[in-house]
């Protein structure tokens, strides 16, 4: 479920960052989130590995949505 929400946002962030002067330090966050999503998808679907899969997907979702949430909060503060 986390990848359904996070992958489109991650793809959009990747496209925007690539269009504006390369990756820089922010690129590490994008690649880390992508690696965590790949780990969550790559782990076997056994009951014993459910918690690591959930943790990897949840961490990737947090890493993906943090910059977007920060920008929304900043826009709300500036407009008020």
PDB file of N, CA, C and O in Angstrom:
ATOM      1  N   UNK A   1       0.813  -1.186   0.000  1.00  0.00           N
ATOM      2  CA  UNK A   1       0.000   0.000   0.000  1.00  0.00           C
ATOM      3  C   UNK A   1       0.862   1.258   0.000  1.00  0.00           C
ATOM      4  O   UNK A   1       0.514   2.257  -0.628  1.00  0.00           O
ATOM      5  N   UNK A   2       1.976   1.203   0.700  1.00  0.00           N
ATOM      6  CA  UNK A   2       2.846   2.381   0.753  1.00  0.00           C
ATOM      7  C   UNK A   2       3.435   2.700  -0.618  1.00  0.00           C
ATOM      8  O   UNK A   2       3.644   3.868  -0.945  1.00  0.00           O
ATOM      9  N   UNK A   3       3.701   1.687  -1.408  1.00  0.00           N
ATOM     10  CA  UNK A   3       4.284   1.946  -2.721  1.00  0.00           C
ATOM     11  C   UNK A   3       3.267   2.546  -3.683  1.00  0.00           C
ATOM     12  O   UNK A   3       3.648   3.264  -4.607  1.00  0.00           O
ATOM     13  N   UNK A   4       1.988   2.267  -3.484  1.00  0.00           N
ATOM     14  CA  UNK A   4       0.952   2.862  -4.331  1.00  0.00           C
ATOM     15  C   UNK A   4       0.925   4.375  -4.138  1.00  0.00           C
ATOM     16  O   UNK A   4       0.713   5.123  -5.092  1.00  0.00           O
ATOM     17  N   UNK A   5       1.135   4.814  -2.928  1.00  0.00           N
ATOM     18  CA  UNK A   5       1.146   6.249  -2.628  1.00  0.00           C
ATOM     19  C   UNK A   5       2.502   6.856  -2.958  1.00  0.00           C
ATOM     20  O   UNK A   5       2.583   7.939  -3.537  1.00  0.00           O
ATOM     21  N   UNK A   6       3.559   6.154  -2.588  1.00  0.00           N
ATOM     22  CA  UNK A   6       4.889   6.745  -2.657  1.00  0.00           C
ATOM     23  C   UNK A   6       5.562   6.743  -4.015  1.00  0.00           C
ATOM     24  O   UNK A   6       6.283   7.689  -4.334  1.00  0.00           O
ATOM     25  N   UNK A   7       5.355   5.713  -4.829  1.00  0.00           N
ATOM     26  CA  UNK A   7       6.070   5.641  -6.100  1.00  0.00           C
ATOM     27  C   UNK A   7       5.724   6.769  -7.074  1.00  0.00           C
ATOM     28  O   UNK A   7       6.638   7.311  -7.695  1.00  0.00           O
ATOM     29  N   UNK A   8       4.457   7.151  -7.242  1.00  0.00           N
ATOM     30  CA  UNK A   8       4.193   8.300  -8.120  1.00  0.00           C
ATOM     31  C   UNK A   8       4.814   9.600  -7.606  1.00  0.00           C
ATOM     32  O   UNK A   8       5.317  10.401  -8.393  1.00  0.00           O
ATOM     33  N   UNK A   9       4.779   9.806  -6.299  1.00  0.00           N
ATOM     34  CA  UNK A   9       5.391  11.009  -5.719  1.00  0.00           C
ATOM     35  C   UNK A   9       6.904  10.966  -5.919  1.00  0.00           C
ATOM     36  O   UNK A   9       7.515  11.980  -6.255  1.00  0.00           O
ATOM     37  N   UNK A  10       7.506   9.802  -5.713  1.00  0.00           N
ATOM     38  CA  UNK A  10       8.949   9.653  -5.889  1.00  0.00           C
ATOM     39  C   UNK A  10       9.343   9.887  -7.344  1.00  0.00           C
ATOM     40  O   UNK A  10      10.358  10.532  -7.611  1.00  0.00           O
ATOM     41  N   UNK A  11       8.563   9.377  -8.276  1.00  0.00           N
ATOM     42  CA  UNK A  11       8.856   9.595  -9.695  1.00  0.00           C
ATOM     43  C   UNK A  11       8.755  11.071 -10.062  1.00  0.00           C
ATOM     44  O   UNK A  11       9.565  11.575 -10.840  1.00  0.00           O
ATOM     45  N   UNK A  12       7.765  11.765  -9.506  1.00  0.00           N
ATOM     46  CA  UNK A  12       7.620  13.196  -9.767  1.00  0.00           C
ATOM     47  C   UNK A  12       8.790  13.983  -9.179  1.00  0.00           C
ATOM     48  O   UNK A  12       9.337  14.869  -9.835  1.00  0.00           O
ATOM     49  N   UNK A  13       9.173  13.657  -7.938  1.00  0.00           N
ATOM     50  CA  UNK A  13      10.323  14.328  -7.329  1.00  0.00           C
ATOM     51  C   UNK A  13      11.590  14.087  -8.142  1.00  0.00           C
ATOM     52  O   UNK A  13      12.386  15.005  -8.341  1.00  0.00           O
ATOM     53  N   UNK A  14      11.778  12.861  -8.610  1.00  0.00           N
ATOM     54  CA  UNK A  14      12.963  12.534  -9.409  1.00  0.00           C
ATOM     55  C   UNK A  14      12.984  13.348 -10.693  1.00  0.00           C
ATOM     56  O   UNK A  14      14.025  13.885 -11.071  1.00  0.00           O
ATOM     57  N   UNK A  15      11.833  13.443 -11.374  1.00  0.00           N
ATOM     58  CA  UNK A  15      11.772  14.202 -12.619  1.00  0.00           C
ATOM     59  C   UNK A  15      12.032  15.685 -12.391  1.00  0.00           C
ATOM     60  O   UNK A  15      12.737  16.320 -13.175  1.00  0.00           O
ATOM     61  N   UNK A  16      11.470  16.236 -11.328  1.00  0.00           N
ATOM     62  CA  UNK A  16      11.653  17.663 -11.047  1.00  0.00           C
ATOM     63  C   UNK A  16      13.105  17.964 -10.688  1.00  0.00           C
ATOM     64  O   UNK A  16      13.673  18.951 -11.155  1.00  0.00           O
ATOM     65  N   UNK A  17      13.700  17.116  -9.861  1.00  0.00           N
ATOM     66  CA  UNK A  17      15.077  17.355  -9.433  1.00  0.00           C
ATOM     67  C   UNK A  17      16.038  17.170 -10.603  1.00  0.00           C
ATOM     68  O   UNK A  17      17.009  17.918 -10.719  1.00  0.00           O
ATOM     69  N   UNK A  18      15.792  16.202 -11.464  1.00  0.00           N
ATOM     70  CA  UNK A  18      16.672  15.987 -12.618  1.00  0.00           C
ATOM     71  C   UNK A  18      16.606  17.158 -13.583  1.00  0.00           C
ATOM     72  O   UNK A  18      17.600  17.466 -14.240  1.00  0.00           O
ATOM     73  N   UNK A  19      15.463  17.815 -13.683  1.00  0.00           N
ATOM     74  CA  UNK A  19      15.316  18.945 -14.594  1.00  0.00           C
ATOM     75  C   UNK A  19      15.967  20.219 -14.069  1.00  0.00           C
ATOM     76  O   UNK A  19      16.239  21.134 -14.845  1.00  0.00           O
ATOM     77  N   UNK A  20      16.220  20.293 -12.772  1.00  0.00           N
ATOM     78  CA  UNK A  20      16.761  21.511 -12.174  1.00  0.00           C
ATOM     79  C   UNK A  20      18.150  21.259 -11.603  1.00  0.00           C
ATOM     80  O   UNK A  20      18.290  20.968 -10.415  1.00  0.00           O
ATOM     81  N   UNK A  21      19.154  21.367 -12.421  1.00  0.00           N
ATOM     82  CA  UNK A  21      20.562  21.347 -12.015  1.00  0.00           C
ATOM     83  C   UNK A  21      21.014  20.048 -11.354  1.00  0.00           C
ATOM     84  O   UNK A  21      21.844  20.092 -10.447  1.00  0.00           O
ATOM     85  N   UNK A  22      20.516  18.935 -11.763  1.00  0.00           N
ATOM     86  CA  UNK A  22      21.035  17.659 -11.282  1.00  0.00           C
ATOM     87  C   UNK A  22      20.542  17.280  -9.897  1.00  0.00           C
ATOM     88  O   UNK A  22      19.668  17.930  -9.323  1.00  0.00           O
ATOM     89  N   UNK A  23      21.132  16.203  -9.374  1.00  0.00           N
ATOM     90  CA  UNK A  23      20.632  15.615  -8.145  1.00  0.00           C
ATOM     91  C   UNK A  23      21.153  16.300  -6.884  1.00  0.00           C
ATOM     92  O   UNK A  23      20.358  16.626  -6.002  1.00  0.00           O
ATOM     93  N   UNK A  24      22.444  16.526  -6.772  1.00  0.00           N
ATOM     94  CA  UNK A  24      22.988  17.153  -5.578  1.00  0.00           C
ATOM     95  C   UNK A  24      22.807  16.289  -4.344  1.00  0.00           C
ATOM     96  O   UNK A  24      22.784  15.062  -4.443  1.00  0.00           O
ATOM     97  N   UNK A  25      22.680  16.909  -3.195  1.00  0.00           N
ATOM     98  CA  UNK A  25      22.513  16.175  -1.944  1.00  0.00           C
ATOM     99  C   UNK A  25      21.138  15.540  -1.833  1.00  0.00           C
ATOM    100  O   UNK A  25      20.982  14.520  -1.162  1.00  0.00           O
ATOM    101  N   UNK A  26      20.153  16.116  -2.471  1.00  0.00           N
ATOM    102  CA  UNK A  26      18.795  15.589  -2.416  1.00  0.00           C
ATOM    103  C   UNK A  26      18.685  14.252  -3.150  1.00  0.00           C
ATOM    104  O   UNK A  26      17.789  13.456  -2.867  1.00  0.00           O
ATOM    105  N   UNK A  27      19.587  14.012  -4.081  1.00  0.00           N
ATOM    106  CA  UNK A  27      19.559  12.758  -4.832  1.00  0.00           C
ATOM    107  C   UNK A  27      19.755  11.545  -3.959  1.00  0.00           C
ATOM    108  O   UNK A  27      19.214  10.479  -4.254  1.00  0.00           O
ATOM    109  N   UNK A  28      20.522  11.682  -2.885  1.00  0.00           N
ATOM    110  CA  UNK A  28      20.724  10.564  -1.980  1.00  0.00           C
ATOM    111  C   UNK A  28      19.434  10.105  -1.328  1.00  0.00           C
ATOM    112  O   UNK A  28      19.223   8.908  -1.131  1.00  0.00           O
ATOM    113  N   UNK A  29      18.564  11.058  -0.992  1.00  0.00           N
ATOM    114  CA  UNK A  29      17.266  10.694  -0.414  1.00  0.00           C
ATOM    115  C   UNK A  29      16.398   9.953  -1.417  1.00  0.00           C
ATOM    116  O   UNK A  29      15.720   8.988  -1.065  1.00  0.00           O
ATOM    117  N   UNK A  30      16.419  10.404  -2.664  1.00  0.00           N
ATOM    118  CA  UNK A  30      15.613   9.752  -3.685  1.00  0.00           C
ATOM    119  C   UNK A  30      16.103   8.333  -3.929  1.00  0.00           C
ATOM    120  O   UNK A  30      15.299   7.406  -4.027  1.00  0.00           O
ATOM    121  N   UNK A  31      17.419   8.158  -4.028  1.00  0.00           N
ATOM    122  CA  UNK A  31      17.958   6.816  -4.266  1.00  0.00           C
ATOM    123  C   UNK A  31      17.766   5.908  -3.051  1.00  0.00           C
ATOM    124  O   UNK A  31      17.555   4.706  -3.210  1.00  0.00           O
ATOM    125  N   UNK A  32      17.835   6.463  -1.847  1.00  0.00           N
ATOM    126  CA  UNK A  32      17.583   5.664  -0.648  1.00  0.00           C
ATOM    127  C   UNK A  32      16.135   5.195  -0.608  1.00  0.00           C
ATOM    128  O   UNK A  32      15.869   4.030  -0.312  1.00  0.00           O
ATOM    129  N   UNK A  33      15.199   6.086  -0.902  1.00  0.00           N
ATOM    130  CA  UNK A  33      13.788   5.700  -0.927  1.00  0.00           C
ATOM    131  C   UNK A  33      13.527   4.654  -1.999  1.00  0.00           C
ATOM    132  O   UNK A  33      12.766   3.713  -1.775  1.00  0.00           O
ATOM    133  N   UNK A  34      14.152   4.809  -3.163  1.00  0.00           N
ATOM    134  CA  UNK A  34      13.975   3.834  -4.235  1.00  0.00           C
ATOM    135  C   UNK A  34      14.533   2.474  -3.833  1.00  0.00           C
ATOM    136  O   UNK A  34      13.929   1.444  -4.133  1.00  0.00           O
ATOM    137  N   UNK A  35      15.676   2.461  -3.159  1.00  0.00           N
ATOM    138  CA  UNK A  35      16.261   1.201  -2.697  1.00  0.00           C
ATOM    139  C   UNK A  35      15.382   0.541  -1.634  1.00  0.00           C
ATOM    140  O   UNK A  35      15.251  -0.682  -1.619  1.00  0.00           O
ATOM    141  N   UNK A  36      14.782   1.330  -0.752  1.00  0.00           N
ATOM    142  CA  UNK A  36      13.889   0.764   0.256  1.00  0.00           C
ATOM    143  C   UNK A  36      12.618   0.194  -0.360  1.00  0.00           C
ATOM    144  O   UNK A  36      12.124  -0.843   0.083  1.00  0.00           O
ATOM    145  N   UNK A  37      12.084   0.868  -1.384  1.00  0.00           N
ATOM    146  CA  UNK A  37      10.933   0.301  -2.088  1.00  0.00           C
ATOM    147  C   UNK A  37      11.310  -1.006  -2.777  1.00  0.00           C
ATOM    148  O   UNK A  37      10.544  -1.969  -2.745  1.00  0.00           O
ATOM    149  N   UNK A  38      12.483  -1.043  -3.397  1.00  0.00           N
ATOM    150  CA  UNK A  38      12.937  -2.275  -4.049  1.00  0.00           C
ATOM    151  C   UNK A  38      13.123  -3.393  -3.022  1.00  0.00           C
ATOM    152  O   UNK A  38      12.795  -4.547  -3.299  1.00  0.00           O
ATOM    153  N   UNK A  39      13.641  -3.061  -1.850  1.00  0.00           N
ATOM    154  CA  UNK A  39      13.793  -4.056  -0.790  1.00  0.00           C
ATOM    155  C   UNK A  39      12.432  -4.569  -0.329  1.00  0.00           C
ATOM    156  O   UNK A  39      12.252  -5.771  -0.134  1.00  0.00           O
ATOM    157  N   UNK A  40      11.483  -3.666  -0.157  1.00  0.00           N
ATOM    158  CA  UNK A  40      10.146  -4.077   0.282  1.00  0.00           C
ATOM    159  C   UNK A  40       9.470  -4.972  -0.751  1.00  0.00           C
ATOM    160  O   UNK A  40       8.756  -5.907  -0.388  1.00  0.00           O
ATOM    161  N   UNK A  41       9.686  -4.695  -2.029  1.00  0.00           N
ATOM    162  CA  UNK A  41       9.098  -5.522  -3.073  1.00  0.00           C
ATOM    163  C   UNK A  41       9.875  -6.818  -3.266  1.00  0.00           C
ATOM    164  O   UNK A  41       9.297  -7.839  -3.636  1.00  0.00           O
ATOM    165  N   UNK A  42      11.179  -6.783  -3.018  1.00  0.00           N
ATOM    166  CA  UNK A  42      12.026  -7.944  -3.284  1.00  0.00           C
ATOM    167  C   UNK A  42      12.005  -9.017  -2.220  1.00  0.00           C
ATOM    168  O   UNK A  42      12.285 -10.181  -2.507  1.00  0.00           O
ATOM    169  N   UNK A  43      11.673  -8.641  -0.984  1.00  0.00           N
ATOM    170  CA  UNK A  43      11.636  -9.643   0.072  1.00  0.00           C
ATOM    171  C   UNK A  43      10.513 -10.648  -0.184  1.00  0.00           C
ATOM    172  O   UNK A  43       9.458 -10.278  -0.701  1.00  0.00           O
ATOM    173  N   UNK A  44      10.729 -11.904   0.170  1.00  0.00           N
ATOM    174  CA  UNK A  44       9.676 -12.912  -0.033  1.00  0.00           C
ATOM    175  C   UNK A  44       8.427 -12.579   0.776  1.00  0.00           C
ATOM    176  O   UNK A  44       8.498 -11.923   1.815  1.00  0.00           O
ATOM    177  N   UNK A  45       7.306 -13.035   0.291  1.00  0.00           N
ATOM    178  CA  UNK A  45       6.016 -12.741   0.924  1.00  0.00           C
ATOM    179  C   UNK A  45       5.659 -13.813   1.955  1.00  0.00           C
ATOM    180  O   UNK A  45       4.572 -14.390   1.933  1.00  0.00           O
ATOM    181  N   UNK A  46       6.592 -14.054   2.841  1.00  0.00           N
ATOM    182  CA  UNK A  46       6.331 -14.991   3.932  1.00  0.00           C
ATOM    183  C   UNK A  46       5.912 -14.211   5.169  1.00  0.00           C
ATOM    184  O   UNK A  46       6.192 -13.020   5.300  1.00  0.00           O
ATOM    185  N   UNK A  47       5.250 -14.895   6.051  1.00  0.00           N
ATOM    186  CA  UNK A  47       4.767 -14.255   7.270  1.00  0.00           C
ATOM    187  C   UNK A  47       5.924 -13.774   8.144  1.00  0.00           C
ATOM    188  O   UNK A  47       5.810 -12.742   8.806  1.00  0.00           O
ATOM    189  N   UNK A  48       7.027 -14.506   8.152  1.00  0.00           N
ATOM    190  CA  UNK A  48       8.158 -14.126   8.998  1.00  0.00           C
ATOM    191  C   UNK A  48       8.852 -12.857   8.505  1.00  0.00           C
ATOM    192  O   UNK A  48       9.533 -12.193   9.285  1.00  0.00           O
ATOM    193  N   UNK A  49       8.695 -12.510   7.235  1.00  0.00           N
ATOM    194  CA  UNK A  49       9.333 -11.314   6.683  1.00  0.00           C
ATOM    195  C   UNK A  49       8.349 -10.162   6.469  1.00  0.00           C
ATOM    196  O   UNK A  49       8.661  -9.186   5.786  1.00  0.00           O
ATOM    197  N   UNK A  50       7.172 -10.283   7.053  1.00  0.00           N
ATOM    198  CA  UNK A  50       6.178  -9.224   6.887  1.00  0.00           C
ATOM    199  C   UNK A  50       6.622  -7.931   7.559  1.00  0.00           C
ATOM    200  O   UNK A  50       6.489  -6.859   6.969  1.00  0.00           O
ATOM    201  N   UNK A  51       7.144  -8.007   8.776  1.00  0.00           N
ATOM    202  CA  UNK A  51       7.566  -6.801   9.491  1.00  0.00           C
ATOM    203  C   UNK A  51       8.708  -6.069   8.777  1.00  0.00           C
ATOM    204  O   UNK A  51       8.630  -4.848   8.644  1.00  0.00           O
ATOM    205  N   UNK A  52       9.769  -6.752   8.307  1.00  0.00           N
ATOM    206  CA  UNK A  52      10.802  -6.017   7.558  1.00  0.00           C
ATOM    207  C   UNK A  52      10.269  -5.369   6.280  1.00  0.00           C
ATOM    208  O   UNK A  52      10.707  -4.281   5.906  1.00  0.00           O
ATOM    209  N   UNK A  53       9.333  -6.029   5.615  1.00  0.00           N
ATOM    210  CA  UNK A  53       8.743  -5.446   4.406  1.00  0.00           C
ATOM    211  C   UNK A  53       7.945  -4.195   4.756  1.00  0.00           C
ATOM    212  O   UNK A  53       8.026  -3.194   4.045  1.00  0.00           O
ATOM    213  N   UNK A  54       7.182  -4.239   5.835  1.00  0.00           N
ATOM    214  CA  UNK A  54       6.386  -3.084   6.252  1.00  0.00           C
ATOM    215  C   UNK A  54       7.297  -1.936   6.685  1.00  0.00           C
ATOM    216  O   UNK A  54       7.036  -0.778   6.359  1.00  0.00           O
ATOM    217  N   UNK A  55       8.356  -2.253   7.412  1.00  0.00           N
ATOM    218  CA  UNK A  55       9.284  -1.211   7.860  1.00  0.00           C
ATOM    219  C   UNK A  55      10.003  -0.560   6.681  1.00  0.00           C
ATOM    220  O   UNK A  55      10.169   0.660   6.655  1.00  0.00           O
ATOM    221  N   UNK A  56      10.431  -1.364   5.705  1.00  0.00           N
ATOM    222  CA  UNK A  56      11.120  -0.806   4.536  1.00  0.00           C
ATOM    223  C   UNK A  56      10.178   0.080   3.721  1.00  0.00           C
ATOM    224  O   UNK A  56      10.557   1.173   3.301  1.00  0.00           O
ATOM    225  N   UNK A  57       8.963  -0.388   3.501  1.00  0.00           N
ATOM    226  CA  UNK A  57       8.005   0.412   2.733  1.00  0.00           C
ATOM    227  C   UNK A  57       7.598   1.673   3.494  1.00  0.00           C
ATOM    228  O   UNK A  57       7.448   2.738   2.895  1.00  0.00           O
ATOM    229  N   UNK A  58       7.420   1.558   4.797  1.00  0.00           N
ATOM    230  CA  UNK A  58       7.061   2.735   5.595  1.00  0.00           C
ATOM    231  C   UNK A  58       8.175   3.768   5.640  1.00  0.00           C
ATOM    232  O   UNK A  58       7.917   4.969   5.547  1.00  0.00           O
ATOM    233  N   UNK A  59       9.410   3.307   5.784  1.00  0.00           N
ATOM    234  CA  UNK A  59      10.542   4.244   5.776  1.00  0.00           C
ATOM    235  C   UNK A  59      10.674   4.925   4.423  1.00  0.00           C
ATOM    236  O   UNK A  59      10.949   6.123   4.353  1.00  0.00           O
ATOM    237  N   UNK A  60      10.482   4.176   3.357  1.00  0.00           N
ATOM    238  CA  UNK A  60      10.549   4.773   2.019  1.00  0.00           C
ATOM    239  C   UNK A  60       9.442   5.798   1.826  1.00  0.00           C
ATOM    240  O   UNK A  60       9.662   6.846   1.219  1.00  0.00           O
ATOM    241  N   UNK A  61       8.265   5.501   2.334  1.00  0.00           N
ATOM    242  CA  UNK A  61       7.157   6.449   2.219  1.00  0.00           C
ATOM    243  C   UNK A  61       7.440   7.723   3.002  1.00  0.00           C
ATOM    244  O   UNK A  61       7.162   8.820   2.517  1.00  0.00           O
ATOM    245  N   UNK A  62       7.984   7.594   4.197  1.00  0.00           N
ATOM    246  CA  UNK A  62       8.331   8.790   4.981  1.00  0.00           C
ATOM    247  C   UNK A  62       9.400   9.621   4.288  1.00  0.00           C
ATOM    248  O   UNK A  62       9.300  10.847   4.230  1.00  0.00           O
ATOM    249  N   UNK A  63      10.424   8.952   3.761  1.00  0.00           N
ATOM    250  CA  UNK A  63      11.487   9.674   3.061  1.00  0.00           C
ATOM    251  C   UNK A  63      10.933  10.365   1.824  1.00  0.00           C
ATOM    252  O   UNK A  63      11.359  11.470   1.488  1.00  0.00           O
ATOM    253  N   UNK A  64       9.992   9.727   1.149  1.00  0.00           N
ATOM    254  CA  UNK A  64       9.418  10.301  -0.066  1.00  0.00           C
ATOM    255  C   UNK A  64       8.512  11.487   0.240  1.00  0.00           C
ATOM    256  O   UNK A  64       8.568  12.503  -0.453  1.00  0.00           O
ATOM    257  N   UNK A  65       7.685  11.369   1.264  1.00  0.00           N
ATOM    258  CA  UNK A  65       6.694  12.414   1.530  1.00  0.00           C
ATOM    259  C   UNK A  65       7.203  13.559   2.399  1.00  0.00           C
ATOM    260  O   UNK A  65       6.539  14.590   2.492  1.00  0.00           O
ATOM    261  N   UNK A  66       8.360  13.407   3.034  1.00  0.00           N
ATOM    262  CA  UNK A  66       8.876  14.481   3.882  1.00  0.00           C
ATOM    263  C   UNK A  66       9.104  15.784   3.114  1.00  0.00           C
ATOM    264  O   UNK A  66       8.643  16.832   3.566  1.00  0.00           O
ATOM    265  N   UNK A  67       9.802  15.762   1.962  1.00  0.00           N
ATOM    266  CA  UNK A  67      10.001  17.040   1.254  1.00  0.00           C
ATOM    267  C   UNK A  67       8.700  17.659   0.765  1.00  0.00           C
ATOM    268  O   UNK A  67       8.547  18.880   0.799  1.00  0.00           O
ATOM    269  N   UNK A  68       7.765  16.840   0.315  1.00  0.00           N
ATOM    270  CA  UNK A  68       6.487  17.356  -0.160  1.00  0.00           C
ATOM    271  C   UNK A  68       5.708  17.980   0.997  1.00  0.00           C
ATOM    272  O   UNK A  68       5.148  19.068   0.858  1.00  0.00           O
ATOM    273  N   UNK A  69       5.673  17.297   2.123  1.00  0.00           N
ATOM    274  CA  UNK A  69       4.992  17.835   3.295  1.00  0.00           C
ATOM    275  C   UNK A  69       5.624  19.127   3.794  1.00  0.00           C
ATOM    276  O   UNK A  69       4.927  20.051   4.213  1.00  0.00           O
ATOM    277  N   UNK A  70       6.956  19.182   3.744  1.00  0.00           N
ATOM    278  CA  UNK A  70       7.655  20.390   4.156  1.00  0.00           C
ATOM    279  C   UNK A  70       7.301  21.553   3.234  1.00  0.00           C
ATOM    280  O   UNK A  70       7.103  22.672   3.708  1.00  0.00           O
ATOM    281  N   UNK A  71       7.217  21.310   1.931  1.00  0.00           N
ATOM    282  CA  UNK A  71       6.863  22.375   0.995  1.00  0.00           C
ATOM    283  C   UNK A  71       5.426  22.850   1.197  1.00  0.00           C
ATOM    284  O   UNK A  71       5.150  24.046   1.097  1.00  0.00           O
ATOM    285  N   UNK A  72       4.519  21.933   1.479  1.00  0.00           N
ATOM    286  CA  UNK A  72       3.131  22.326   1.748  1.00  0.00           C
ATOM    287  C   UNK A  72       3.051  23.161   3.022  1.00  0.00           C
ATOM    288  O   UNK A  72       2.342  24.166   3.063  1.00  0.00           O
ATOM    289  N   UNK A  73       3.768  22.751   4.054  1.00  0.00           N
ATOM    290  CA  UNK A  73       3.790  23.512   5.298  1.00  0.00           C
ATOM    291  C   UNK A  73       4.400  24.896   5.081  1.00  0.00           C
ATOM    292  O   UNK A  73       3.893  25.884   5.612  1.00  0.00           O
ATOM    293  N   UNK A  74       5.469  24.975   4.317  1.00  0.00           N
ATOM    294  CA  UNK A  74       6.108  26.256   4.029  1.00  0.00           C
ATOM    295  C   UNK A  74       5.178  27.159   3.228  1.00  0.00           C
ATOM    296  O   UNK A  74       5.110  28.361   3.484  1.00  0.00           O
ATOM    297  N   UNK A  75       4.468  26.597   2.268  1.00  0.00           N
ATOM    298  CA  UNK A  75       3.525  27.398   1.485  1.00  0.00           C
ATOM    299  C   UNK A  75       2.375  27.914   2.352  1.00  0.00           C
ATOM    300  O   UNK A  75       1.912  29.040   2.171  1.00  0.00           O
ATOM    301  N   UNK A  76       1.925  27.096   3.285  1.00  0.00           N
ATOM    302  CA  UNK A  76       0.860  27.537   4.195  1.00  0.00           C
ATOM    303  C   UNK A  76       1.343  28.651   5.097  1.00  0.00           C
ATOM    304  O   UNK A  76       0.589  29.579   5.389  1.00  0.00           O
ATOM    305  N   UNK A  77       2.572  28.579   5.540  1.00  0.00           N
ATOM    306  CA  UNK A  77       3.118  29.631   6.412  1.00  0.00           C
ATOM    307  C   UNK A  77       3.322  30.927   5.650  1.00  0.00           C
ATOM    308  O   UNK A  77       3.082  32.006   6.192  1.00  0.00           O
ATOM    309  N   UNK A  78       3.756  30.840   4.416  1.00  0.00           N
ATOM    310  CA  UNK A  78       4.007  32.053   3.618  1.00  0.00           C
ATOM    311  C   UNK A  78       2.701  32.713   3.227  1.00  0.00           C
ATOM    312  O   UNK A  78       2.613  33.940   3.203  1.00  0.00           O
ATOM    313  N   UNK A  79       1.683  31.921   2.919  1.00  0.00           N
ATOM    314  CA  UNK A  79       0.417  32.508   2.462  1.00  0.00           C
ATOM    315  C   UNK A  79      -0.407  33.093   3.606  1.00  0.00           C
ATOM    316  O   UNK A  79      -1.295  33.911   3.365  1.00  0.00           O
ATOM    317  N   UNK A  80      -0.133  32.696   4.829  1.00  0.00           N
ATOM    318  CA  UNK A  80      -0.918  33.192   5.959  1.00  0.00           C
ATOM    319  C   UNK A  80      -0.473  34.548   6.411  1.00  0.00           C
ATOM    320  O   UNK A  80      -1.038  35.100   7.355  1.00  0.00           O
TER     321      UNK A  80
END
